[in-house]
Amino acid sequence: MLKSDATPVRKAPSARDGNPVARENKRTQVVAGFFRQREPAELVAEPVIDQTPLQDAEPATEPLRSSAAAHGAGEIELKLFVDADRMAHFKAAPVIAMNARNKGARKHLKSVYYDTPERTLRRHGLSLRVRQSGARFVQTVKTDAVDDPLRRGEWEMRVLSLAPDLGLAMPFIPEKLRGNLEAQPLESVFTADVHRHARPIELPSGTVEIAFDQGELTAGDRSLPVSEIELELKSGSASALYEIALRLAEHGDVKPSIRSKSARGFDLAADKPPSARRPRKLRLDPSVTLDEAFATILRSCFLHLLQSLPAAEDGRNPEGIHQLRVSLRRLRSALDLMGSVGALSNLDALRLEARWLAQELSAARDWDVFRLDTLPKIATACPSVAGFDALGLAAAGRQSDAYRKAHGALEDRRCAMFLLGLGNWIEARGWRNDVATEDLGQLAEPAADFAARILSAQYAKVLKRGRRFKSLSAEQLHRLRLATKRLRYLSEFLLPLFADRKSTRKFSRRLSGLQEQLGAVNDMAVTASLLDGLDAEPDGTIAAAAIAGWQARASIGVQPVLQSTWRDFTVARVPWSRQAPQN
């Protein structure tokens, strides 16, 4: 059944890698130690991210990067998808001509991606690739992004041919998977044939290798063109990636992405659309500062947004539009949360763009729910009623129109500029420059103190809007639903700051149940509005009346459940209370 809200799933913990940041100025202020490092044992399931430029080295079989062998390596990378016929134009952009150290290197890269027949590596967030560049063969193990949209693990080692050496890869694979890999033969899943022109770019905020890639992914008799610009941070602040991307966007259409060649290739081989992921559960240390908590929350929201884009753009998987809308709601809640510190000059612009994009997607999601959930469920329950097929055809036309609108927004330059501007603001921690001097000290305070104040205030607002619950009108229930939804997102962001108490889990379950019940009531109202504007044949009108009657009867039955859910929620002890019992 289609849902209006997502339930987060567990994400792996992360550890600091301690990378220093080169410098900071008025526009770009980043704390040393910002970047995250994940060790192999911390990997989690989901698709993988690919591709880094290779450095020239002498033929050998030892690890190519000794640092990777010693403590694990990582890449910090952003992709820009561009039209192939515009690639030369981007190569000549002033930001490159003025800041490139040299003319760069051109390489022909042939890569083979391997996995077991059951796709063990991919299912656990790993990829294994062997790449040929001239006479050199390099095997690479990569991990998926966990809590940072730009960063993933990467380990490289030299091999003798395009055939993989599983023994060399084993130290970088979680121990629990090694037995499965040893018992199953690896097979070639797809290949990548790419011509790359890479150049080093020097900016005050960091050094970036920019790679212009053109080529093709091939899996059996299927193929997919590659035309993209990869920006990989070599030193400094990750905001340098967005600075270059924003300046490239001035010279042509770009589409920011974190979707790798690996993820695209595996979906190509399986002949399926991109998957849409739910957001991972946040993990925040109780002692973390408010500044660091903001950065973690925003990165989580941005990661979810970028991960949802491919499925939404593809359009075949309705979960794509849904998860993208959820990610935008989470982002808007996070931005509203930051407004609690004080007036931040960039917040209004970011919230406006997030709201615009969400509104452009809204109709597509509403028609998805109607066509894929509401209509077939009621049609199955009412087999004697005619007209459901005619009603479905009329709804399909509206759904197609809504998807054209949604895809138009996603293709709009406004969307790309919003994503790049948001990413730059997060990486540069731009809120530090926005916040008033008298409010700046709050950012250094413990986030848990701030969280308790915010959660208490929103909880009180929910209770206030739910007074005399049995007599609330439809409009009042709608306002209560919005307040409950905001408390739900705030809880997802902030409850990790508190001890893992029994009351935390109980409160979260009851809050989630209340939101679900209020959402069901809202879905009925949305269905009524869709039917009002739907032109259908006479038989379709009969089916529409049947749906209206069905939901009117259901609304009566849902009231006792809704009232019981509300009572359960109001008596649950709030987990940010110091008196809440510990496990």
C-alpha positions, -999 to +999 in steps of 0.1 A: +000+000+000+013+034-009+021+056+021+022+094+025+052+093+048+084+072+050+097+053+080+134+057+085+157+027+084+188+021+104+221+036+091+256+026+100+276+047+125+304+068+112+337+080+126+357+111+120+387+109+096+403+141+109+410+157+075+421+193+080+405+221+059+428+243+039+414+278+048+383+298+054+370+332+045+338+352+049+318+330+024+334+297+033+339+286+069+344+249+075+357+231+106+387+208+105+376+172+109+343+177+091+346+148+067+335+114+077+353+081+073+337+047+073+355+015+078+346-017+060+329-033+090+304-004+092+289-009+057+252-012+052+230-024+023+220-003-007+234+005-041+270+015-046+287+046-060+316+045-084+345+060-102+377+079-094+405+091-116+436+070-115+471+082-110+501+070-130+521+044-112+546+016-120+532-018-128+530-039-097+507-061-077+510-043-043+482-019-032+483+012-054+476+035-024+495+026+007+473+048+028+443+029+017+459-004+029+469+012+062+437+029+073+411+030+046+407+056+019+378+077+007+367+100-021+348+132-019+330+136-053+302+153-071+289+145-106+273+168-132+254+151-160+256+172-191+246+169-228+273+153-249+273+180-275+280+206-248+310+189-233+335+210-253+318+241-242+322+232-205+358+223-210+365+259-222+346+275-192+365+304-176+366+287-142+387+260-157+409+281-180+417+305-152+423+280-124+437+248-141+473+240-132+480+224-165+463+209-196+457+177-178+458+141-190+436+121-215+429+085-208+409+056-223+395+037-194+380+002-197+363-011-166+346-044-157+323-046-127+320-079-109+296-094-084+282-128-075+251-142-093+231-132-062+246-097-062+260-101-027+283-071-030+257-047-044+231-057-018+256-048+010+267-014-004+299-025-021+312-026-056+342-044-071+358-031-103+389-038-124+399-009-146+424-009-175+443+023-184+470+016-210+490-014-197+479-009-161+451-028-143+437-015-110+412-032-088+389-010-067+365-017-038+341+010-031+313+016-005+281+035-007+276+069+008+263+064+044+255+098+059+274+122+036+262+127+000+297+133-013+318+108+006+323+071+002+350+046+010+375+035-017+404+011-017+426+004-048+453-022-055+472-033-086+464-065-104+478-083-134+447-083-158+410-075-160+403-106-140+396-097-103+418-109-074+393-116-046+421-123-021+434-087-025+399-073-020+391-094+012+407-070+037+383-043+026+352-064+028+332-070+060+341-103+076+305-115+076+305-114+038+338-132+031+324-167+034+296-160+009+321-145-015+345-174-013+316-199-019+302-181-050+320-174-082+324-137-093+309-129-127+312-099-150+280-079-147+287-049-171+315-029-186+323+008-189+343+022-218+351+058-211+373+085-226+384+109-199+401+143-199+412+152-163+426+185-151+436+197-116+418+230-106+432+252-078+407+274-059+413+293-026+388+268-009+404+236-023+421+216-050+397+197-073+403+172-101+378+178-128+372+149-152+352+151-184+339+116-191+323+104-223+316+068-232+292+039-227+280+013-202+272-021-217+254-050-201+246-078-226+227-063-255+218-032-235+238+000-234+237+035-218+256+066-229+279+084-204+283+121-205+293+136-172+317+158-154+332+144-122+345+168-095+368+151-070+382+169-040+419+164-035+424+188-006+406+216+011+369+222+017+342+202-001+325+235-008+351+239-036+331+212-056+300+233-055+318+265-063+331+250-095+297+234-103+279+267-098+303+285-121+300+257-148+262+260-145+265+296-157+276+283-191+250+255-197+226+230-182+240+207-156+223+181-135+240+175-101+240+139-090+257+114-067+245+084-088+275+064-100+284+045-131+282+014-109+246+021-098+236+028-134+253-002-147+238-026-123+203-013-130+210-015-167+221-051-163+189-059-143+168-039-167+150-021-139+144+015-128+165+032-101+155+023-066+141+049-042+155+048-006+140+058+027+161+080+048+185+064+073+180+069+110+202+097+123+229+090+150+239+120+171+262+119+201+244+134+231+274+157+237+275+172+201+272+209+196+243+225+179+265+236+150+276+200+144+240+187+149+228+211+122+255+199+098+246+163+103+208+168+100+212+189+068+236+163+052+211+136+060+183+155+043+204+164+013+216+128+009+180+116+009+171+142-016+199+134-040+193+096-037+156+101-045+162+122-077+171+094-101+139+073-095+118+105-096+134+116-129+130+081-144+093+080-135+088+042-136+089+037-099+062+057-081+083+055-049+107+080-065+083+109-065+071+099-030+106+098-015+116+130-032+086+147-016+094+132+018+130+144+014+118+180+007+095+179+037+123+168+059+146+195+045+120+222+051+115+210+086+153+211+092+155+246+078+126+257+100+144+241+129+175+263+122+153+294+121+147+288+158+183+301+165+175+335+150+170+352+116+192+336+090+194+355+057+195+325+034+168+304+050+139+320+033+153+316-001+161+279+005+127+272+020+110+290-010+129+268-035+122+236-015+085+245-013+083+253-050+098+219-060+075+200-036+044+217-050+055+208-085+056+171-075+024+171-054-001+162-081+020+134-094+020+118-060-017+123-054-026+106-087-001+078-080-019+070-047-053+072-064-045+050-094-023+025-077-039+022-043-073+038-037-090+029-070-079-008-074-087-015-037-122-002-039-128-017-074-118-052-060-142-048-031-171-036-054-170-060-084-207-054-093-201-016-098-194-006-134-171+021-146-139+015-127-119+009-160-133+041-175-124+060-143-089+046-144-084+057-179-095+093-171-072+092-140-043+079-161-045+110-183-044+133-153-015+113-139+005+117-171-001+154-170+011+156-134+042+136-142+050+160-172+047+189-148+070+171-122+096+162-148+095+197-162+104+210-127+132+185-123+147+194-157+144+231-149+176+250-144+160+264-112+161+229-097+198+224-105+207+258-090+187+251-059+206+218-053+240+233-060+233+263-038+220+241-010+250+218-012+274+247-011+256+263+019+258+230+038+294+223+031+305+259+039+282+259+070+268+291+057+245+296+086+275+307+106+277+338+085+240+343+085+233+342+122+233+374+141+263+381+164+242+379+195+229+345+185+262+330+174+270+316+208+240+292+206+258+272+179+285+262+204+260+250+231+250+214+236+224+204+210+205+184+236+195+215+255+182+231+223+164+199+213+145+197+246+133+232+242+122+228+206+105+194+211+087+207+242+073+237+222+062+216+193+047+189+215+027+216+233+014+230+200+002+195+190-016+191+223-032+226+219-045+218+184-059+185+196-080+199+224-116+187+224-104+161+199-138+145+193-153+177+181-125+188+157-136+199+123-120+186+091-099+218+088-088+215+125-078+179+119-058+191+090-040+217+111-034+190+138-019+167+111+005+194+100+016+200+136+020+163+142+040+158+110+064+186+121+068+170+155+075+137+138+103+151+117+118+170+146+117+138+166+136+120+139+162+147+139+166+153+177+156+123+197+189+106+188+205+132+211+189+115+241+197+082+257+183+051+241+153+050+264+123+027+264+102+059+264+119+071+232+108+041+212+073+041+228+068+078+221+081+074+185+057+045+178+027+064+191+036+096+173+040+076+141+007+059+146-011+092+151+004+107+120-006+076+100-042+078+112-044+116+105-028+110+071-055+084+062-082+110+069-064+135+048-060+110+020-098+107+019-101+145+015-075+144-013-094+117-031-126+137-029-109+167-045-094+145-073-128+131-081-144+165-082-122+176-111-121+143-130-141+141-162-151+106-170-176+087-191-210+080-175-199+046-162-169+063-147-192+087-128-209+057-113-176+043-101-166+078-087-198+078-067-190+044-054-156+055-043-171+086-025-196+064-007-170+039+003-148+065+018-177+083+035-185+050+053-148+044+060-145+079+076-171+069+101-153+037+110-119+054+114-131+078+140-129+054+170-095+042+159-083+078+155-096+088+189-080+058+206-047+066+188-049+102+201-055+091+237-025+067+235-003+095+222-013+120+249-005+097+277+029+086+264+058+100+285+080+124+265+115+110+261+133+143+266+120+145+301+148+138+327+123+116+345+118+092+316+128+057+327+159+042+311+162+008+297 
